[in-house]
Amino acid sequence: MSWKESYQQKLKSMQEAAALIESGDRCFISPVSSAPPQLVDAICDRYQELKNVYVYSGLTLYPFKFMTSPDFIGKINYESFFYGPVDRKLQGVGNVRLNSIQFANLGRYLLDKSPEGARINVVLADVSMPDEDGYMYWGPMGVSGTGPLAAQAEKVIVQVNKFQPRAFGHFNKIHVNDVTAITEFDHPLPELPEAPISDVEKKIAEHILPLIPDGSCIQIGFGGLSNAVGYGLENKKNLSVHTEMFTESMLHLYKKGCITGKIVAGFGLGSKEVYDFVGQGKAELAPIWEVNNPYEVAKNDNFMSINACLMVDLTGQVCSEGVGHGRYSSVGGQVDYVRGAGMSKGGKSFLCLASASLDKRGNLRSSIVIQFPPGQVVTTPRTDVMYIVTEYGVANVYNKPIHERVEAIISVAHPNFRDQLRFDAKTNGLI
């Protein structure tokens, strides 16, 4: 049987494909722009028939039906391994559960069939149209992990979408013969708008840019700060990339001729132009747990990691996931890249934040504190932290004794809070 005949034999309506999900199934939804929203919502339409179905994904850009109502709890349960804007907006509904897991460890969890693992047996994914050999591609987001999971899943149900690019890389495609069922629905991929750059973020970037030499290998997160640094690198030469996420600013640097070396990424996310660039094979994509492995990161000399955070204490502990018990983001790959930079020859990691912010009453509060609020989660341990950067400068705390850390961090705090921070540090015996 030819692959084209196999394709027609496996082709089903959306409702027929959705009917393949059974109670007790544990489903991986290929993340972000590689998710099949029409297929997932067709499964959700059957929720009254289902019990104890678990779905796993992260950084969702679609408000899936199972996220929008507590009626799905116990029938279709959702676990996110990275909070995105949709997860944050709907977390109060009660069916969005967060798993705190570093991306370097994500494969170990998702691929684990034991009771300690996710025990995934179904993969749901948006894929490209087949090529001449019958291969369908996971797309610029799907390469981040869908392939290895599909290779061991009992059921692989794909939604063919002519707008899904044929992204290249490791575990980047699946053959028609290897899927359980195929359904079709053409829809443009969701795009993630660029965050605006604030004046504070521009100042932070100005402190970082002189510390990044020509010939560096860069990793940058997303958000206004990352954009400020990314676009600010346009005067650098001979850059390469090893990053979790290939961004708009990296595409800009490539077009400017600043990036001339290898580009390795877990996924591409942003505009259609970013998706198309990644789909042309100019970036080498691989599962996120391979890309984020600190030992792989460390193989790049002069590795520069730039990430944002939310709060820092005077000893150098860094919080990046929320304030108090409130959740804003996730662990992601921050610790992976901080550690990789620490092992890289000439490597540096920068954790950046505004020195202060406004609370709900409009009062200024320091982002640098003597102690964190109750429930605050430490994302990056102080033993890994190298440079903490605010709009007031750079504090080098790497391998420094506590009293030196405290003085360095106070020096980049907002001036309105420095005296109090020094008083608190002395009162508590830190200096």
C-alpha positions in Angstrom: 0.0 0.0 0.0 1.4 3.4 -0.9 1.5 6.2 1.7 -1.2 8.1 -0.2 -3.5 5.1 0.1 -2.6 4.8 3.8 -3.4 8.5 4.2 -6.9 8.0 2.7 -7.5 4.9 4.8 -6.7 6.8 8.0 -8.5 10.0 7.1 -11.4 10.7 9.4 -13.8 13.5 10.2 -13.0 15.7 13.3 -15.7 13.9 15.3 -14.5 10.4 14.2 -10.9 11.3 15.2 -12.1 12.7 18.6 -14.0 9.5 19.2 -10.7 7.6 19.5 -10.1 9.2 22.9 -11.2 6.9 25.8 -11.6 7.4 29.5 -8.3 7.0 31.3 -6.2 8.2 28.3 -3.3 10.5 29.0 -2.8 12.9 26.1 0.0 15.1 25.1 -1.1 18.2 23.1 1.7 19.4 21.0 2.5 22.8 22.4 1.7 26.4 21.3 1.4 26.8 17.5 1.6 23.0 16.9 -1.5 22.3 18.9 -4.6 21.1 16.9 -7.3 23.3 18.4 -10.2 22.0 16.4 -9.4 18.4 17.2 -9.0 19.2 20.9 -12.3 21.1 21.1 -14.0 18.2 19.3 -12.7 15.9 22.1 -14.0 18.4 24.7 -17.5 18.2 23.1 -17.5 14.6 24.3 -16.5 15.4 27.9 -19.7 14.0 29.4 -18.8 10.6 28.0 -15.3 10.7 29.4 -13.7 10.1 32.8 -10.2 10.7 34.1 -8.7 11.8 30.8 -5.5 13.8 31.4 -4.0 16.3 29.0 -0.5 17.8 29.1 0.8 20.8 27.3 2.4 24.2 28.0 2.4 27.9 26.9 -1.0 27.4 25.3 -2.1 30.2 22.9 -5.6 28.7 22.4 -8.3 28.9 25.2 -9.2 25.2 24.9 -12.7 24.4 26.2 -11.4 22.2 29.0 -9.6 25.3 30.4 -12.7 27.5 30.5 -15.0 25.6 32.9 -14.8 23.6 36.1 -17.3 21.2 34.5 -14.4 19.4 32.9 -12.7 18.6 36.2 -12.6 14.8 36.6 -13.5 14.3 33.0 -10.7 16.1 31.1 -8.0 17.4 33.5 -5.3 19.7 32.3 -1.7 20.0 33.5 0.6 22.7 32.2 4.4 22.5 32.3 4.7 26.2 31.5 2.2 29.0 32.2 1.4 31.3 29.3 -1.0 34.2 28.9 -4.0 31.9 28.4 -3.1 29.7 31.4 -2.7 32.8 33.6 -6.0 34.2 32.5 -7.9 31.0 33.2 -6.1 29.6 36.2 -8.9 30.7 38.5 -11.4 28.4 36.7 -9.8 25.4 38.5 -8.9 23.1 35.7 -5.4 24.5 35.0 -2.8 22.8 37.1 0.8 23.8 37.0 3.8 21.4 37.1 7.0 23.0 38.3 9.7 21.3 36.2 12.9 22.4 34.5 12.8 22.0 30.8 16.0 20.0 30.9 14.1 17.4 32.9 10.8 17.6 30.9 11.6 14.6 28.7 12.3 12.4 31.7 8.9 13.2 33.1 6.8 13.1 29.9 8.4 9.9 28.5 8.1 8.1 31.8 5.5 5.3 31.8 5.9 4.5 35.5 3.5 5.8 38.1 6.0 8.7 38.8 5.8 9.9 35.2 3.1 11.4 32.9 2.3 7.9 31.4 1.3 9.5 28.1 -0.3 7.1 25.7 -1.9 9.5 23.2 -0.3 12.3 21.1 -2.5 15.0 19.5 -0.7 17.3 17.0 -1.1 19.8 14.2 1.2 18.8 11.3 2.2 19.9 7.9 0.8 18.5 4.7 2.8 15.3 3.7 5.9 15.7 1.6 6.5 13.6 -1.5 7.7 10.7 0.7 4.7 10.8 3.0 6.3 12.5 6.0 4.3 15.1 8.0 6.2 17.7 10.0 5.6 18.7 13.6 6.2 22.4 12.9 8.4 25.0 14.6 6.9 24.3 18.0 6.3 20.6 17.7 9.9 19.7 17.3 10.3 20.7 21.0 9.2 17.3 22.1 6.3 15.8 20.1 8.4 13.4 18.1 9.9 11.3 21.0 6.5 11.1 22.6 4.8 10.0 19.4 7.4 7.3 18.9 6.2 5.5 22.1 2.5 6.4 22.1 -0.3 3.9 21.6 -2.3 6.4 19.6 -1.1 9.3 17.4 -3.8 11.5 16.0 -2.8 14.4 13.8 -4.6 17.3 12.3 -3.1 18.2 8.9 -2.9 22.0 8.3 -1.5 23.5 5.1 -0.3 26.5 7.2 2.0 24.4 9.4 5.6 24.8 8.1 7.9 21.8 7.5 10.4 22.6 10.3 13.7 20.7 10.3 15.7 19.2 13.1 15.9 16.2 15.4 12.6 14.2 15.7 11.0 16.7 13.3 8.5 14.5 11.4 6.3 11.4 11.3 5.3 9.2 8.4 1.7 8.7 7.4 2.1 4.9 8.1 3.1 5.6 11.7 0.0 7.6 12.8 -3.3 6.2 14.1 -5.7 8.6 12.5 -5.6 11.8 10.4 -8.1 14.6 10.3 -7.8 17.9 8.4 -8.3 21.6 9.2 -6.5 24.5 7.7 -5.9 27.4 10.1 -3.3 30.1 10.4 -0.9 29.6 13.2 -1.4 31.8 16.3 1.3 34.5 16.6 2.8 35.9 19.7 3.0 39.7 19.5 6.3 41.3 20.6 6.3 42.9 24.0 7.0 46.7 24.0 10.3 47.8 25.4 10.1 50.2 28.5 12.6 52.9 29.4 13.7 50.8 32.4 14.3 47.8 30.1 16.4 49.9 27.8 18.6 51.0 30.7 19.0 47.5 31.8 20.1 46.4 28.3 22.6 49.3 28.2 24.4 47.8 31.2 24.5 44.3 29.7 25.5 44.9 26.1 29.1 46.0 26.8 29.6 42.8 28.7 28.8 40.6 25.7 31.8 40.2 23.4 31.8 39.6 19.6 31.7 35.8 18.9 29.4 35.0 21.8 26.8 32.3 21.7 23.5 33.8 23.0 20.3 32.7 24.8 17.6 35.2 25.3 14.1 34.8 26.8 11.0 36.6 25.7 9.4 39.8 26.8 10.3 43.5 26.6 13.7 43.1 28.4 14.7 40.3 26.1 13.8 42.4 23.1 15.8 45.4 24.4 18.9 43.2 24.7 18.2 41.2 21.5 17.8 44.2 19.3 20.6 46.0 21.1 23.1 43.3 19.9 22.9 44.5 16.3 26.4 46.0 16.5 27.9 42.7 17.6 29.7 40.3 15.2 30.0 36.6 14.6 27.3 35.6 17.0 25.8 32.1 17.3 22.6 30.9 19.0 21.8 28.1 21.4 18.4 28.9 22.9 15.2 27.5 24.1 13.2 29.9 22.0 14.2 31.5 18.6 12.7 35.0 18.7 12.0 38.0 16.6 15.1 39.8 17.8 17.3 36.8 16.8 15.7 36.9 13.3 16.6 40.6 13.2 20.2 39.9 14.1 20.4 37.2 11.5 19.1 39.5 8.8 21.6 42.2 9.9 24.5 39.7 9.5 25.3 39.6 13.2 24.5 35.9 13.6 26.9 34.0 11.4 27.3 30.9 13.4 25.2 27.9 14.2 21.6 28.3 15.4 20.3 25.7 17.7 16.8 26.1 19.3 14.0 24.1 21.0 11.4 26.0 19.1 10.5 29.2 17.2 7.8 31.4 18.4 6.5 34.8 17.3 5.4 36.0 14.0 4.7 34.1 10.7 8.1 35.4 9.6 9.7 33.5 12.5 7.8 30.4 11.7 8.8 30.6 8.0 12.4 31.2 8.9 12.5 28.1 11.1 10.6 26.2 8.5 13.4 26.9 5.9 15.8 24.8 8.0 18.1 27.8 8.9 17.8 26.8 12.6 18.5 23.4 13.9 15.7 22.3 16.2 15.6 19.5 18.7 13.6 18.4 21.7 13.7 21.0 24.5 15.2 18.7 27.0 18.2 18.1 24.7 18.7 21.8 23.8 18.3 22.8 27.5 20.7 20.2 28.9 23.3 22.4 30.7 26.1 20.1 29.6 25.1 20.7 26.0 24.8 24.5 26.6 28.3 24.5 28.2 29.9 23.1 25.0 29.5 26.7 23.6 32.4 29.0 24.7 31.4 32.5 25.7 27.9 31.5 26.3 25.7 34.5 27.2 22.4 33.8 29.0 20.0 36.7 29.5 16.7 36.2 31.3 14.2 38.3 33.3 13.1 37.7 36.9 10.6 39.2 39.3 12.3 39.5 42.7 15.8 39.0 44.3 16.8 38.8 48.0 20.0 40.3 49.4 21.8 37.0 49.3 21.1 36.5 45.6 18.2 34.1 45.5 16.1 34.8 42.4 12.3 34.4 41.9 10.9 34.4 38.4 7.6 32.5 38.6 5.3 34.8 40.7 4.9 36.9 43.8 3.8 35.2 47.0 1.4 32.4 46.2 0.4 34.0 43.0 1.6 32.3 39.8 2.7 34.4 36.8 5.1 32.1 34.9 7.0 28.9 35.3 10.4 27.4 35.9 11.0 26.8 32.2 14.7 26.8 31.2 16.1 29.6 33.3 18.1 27.4 35.7 19.2 25.2 32.8 20.9 28.2 31.0 22.2 29.8 34.1 24.0 26.6 35.0 25.1 26.0 31.4 26.6 29.5 31.3 28.4 28.8 34.6 30.1 25.8 33.0 30.9 27.5 29.7 34.4 28.8 29.1 33.9 32.6 29.3 30.2 32.1 29.9 28.0 34.7 31.7 24.5 34.7 32.9 22.4 37.8 33.5 19.2 37.8 35.6 17.4 41.1 35.1 14.6 43.0 36.8 13.3 46.5 37.4 14.6 47.7 40.8 11.0 48.6 41.9 7.4 48.3 40.8 4.0 49.7 41.8 1.7 47.6 44.0 -2.1 47.5 43.7 -2.4 50.8 45.6 0.0 52.6 43.4 2.8 52.5 46.0 6.4 51.9 45.0 7.8 48.6 46.3 11.3 47.3 46.0 12.0 44.2 43.9 15.1 43.6 46.0 14.1 42.4 49.5 15.6 41.2 52.8 13.2 38.3 52.7 10.5 37.0 50.3 6.7 37.1 50.9 5.1 34.0 52.2 4.7 31.4 49.5 7.3 32.9 47.2 9.1 30.3 45.1 12.9 30.5 44.5 13.5 29.7 40.8 17.3 30.1 40.7 19.4 29.3 43.7 22.0 31.9 44.8 24.8 29.4 44.3 24.1 29.5 40.5 23.5 33.2 40.1 26.2 35.3 38.3 25.1 38.8 37.4 22.0 40.6 38.7 21.1 43.6 36.6 18.7 46.5 37.3 18.4 49.9 35.6 21.0 51.0 38.2 23.8 48.7 37.2 25.2 45.2 37.4 25.9 43.2 40.6 28.4 40.4 40.2 27.6 37.9 43.0 29.1 34.7 41.5 30.9 32.7 44.1 31.0 35.7 46.4 30.7 35.6 50.2 27.4 36.8 51.7 28.6 40.2 52.8 29.9 41.0 49.3 26.7 39.8 47.7 24.6 42.0 49.9 26.6 45.1 49.2 26.7 44.5 45.5 22.9 43.9 45.3 22.1 46.9 47.5 24.1 49.0 45.0 21.7 48.2 42.2 18.5 48.6 44.3 16.2 51.5 43.8 17.8 54.5 45.7 14.6 55.0 47.8 15.1 51.6 49.4 18.9 51.3 49.8 19.1 52.7 53.4 16.3 50.4 54.6 17.9 47.4 52.9 21.3 48.2 54.5 19.6 48.6 57.9 17.8 45.3 57.5 21.0 43.6 56.4 22.8 44.8 59.5 19.9 44.0 61.8 19.9 40.4 60.5 23.7 40.0 60.6 24.2 39.8 56.8 26.7 42.6 56.9 
